Amino acid sequence: MQVKKIKQPIGLTLILLLFLISKGCSVKEITNYDLGLKYYNEGKYRTSLSYFTRAIFFNTDNARLYFLRANTKVQLGKNTKAIQDYNRAIKLLSDTEYYERRGLTYLAIGDYQFAINDFNDAIILDSTHSELYFSRGYTQSLLDNYEDAISDYSQAILLDSTNAKTFVNRGEIWARMWQPEKAISDFTIAITLVPEDELAFYNRANEYVLIGEYEKAIDDFSNAIHLNPENSEYYFLRANVKTMLDKFLSAAEDYTRIIELEPGNGNAYYNRGICYANIELKVNACDDLNRAGELGFFEAYELIKEYCNKESKKKDK
């Protein structure tokens, strides 16, 4: 889980120093605080952790220091220890961001109900924060609470209709609920917002397949391939749709591309062999089926018996 960079507005250092001093912070604490922020933003998390720890030594009642140290521990993969610091911060100060970050940490370690509880508390404090609904919706989806997930994603969209990821996630839930038209609508909006969103194209293509819109599915798989030409799954799915339309030669070209990417893919050889057989390229078909069998795709041997050895048996007679 990534944590946002802790920003310190330029020109406000003096104001911050005066504020911290007014709150009873010592000069040493302030120095450690600044150094902790500096090294955190430089990605030097172990050094940052040591400075936040020193700052806490001089002021054990500063909620912000515990919060910042918790963020640093998250970056170091110390999620359980981070939660302990978030607990201290929240005990000292009930803050939306503190609940949100603790919720995200619970989410990262798989404690989904604890995460939802924290997102609930954060939303009580600030119901205008779209990311809180997004995070809670995502967590609900992991618990298969699809209706609740849809509700949260919808609220997130009401608050921020420019986040393509929210539409993609809600579309995926509609897809799981077997509502392809609604899923397609959300994926389409996501693509409008971010035309380079390969996941949205991929997801929409799958929904088009479900409703029998095969040409549209091929177009979307093609767009996904254009955005990520190294993903063999896209070629495989596009080839499958092409075979539904009897476009066997074009499908064979997709399987060829898969073989270029994954020379040991027996399934690709098997399927290309079937495509060749359908356009009466028997030699090519049997070569591919034999190669598929050699690669461990043993279903190929049945076809070899039925198709490749058929003519040779007639000649023997």
Helices and strands as residue ranges (DSSP letters): H 13-22, H 27-41, H 45-58, H 63-75, H 79-92, H 96-108, H 112-125, H 130-142, H 146-159, H 164-176, H 180-193, H 198-210, H 214-227, H 232-244, H 248-261, H 266-278, H 282-294, H 299-303, I 304-308, H 310-316
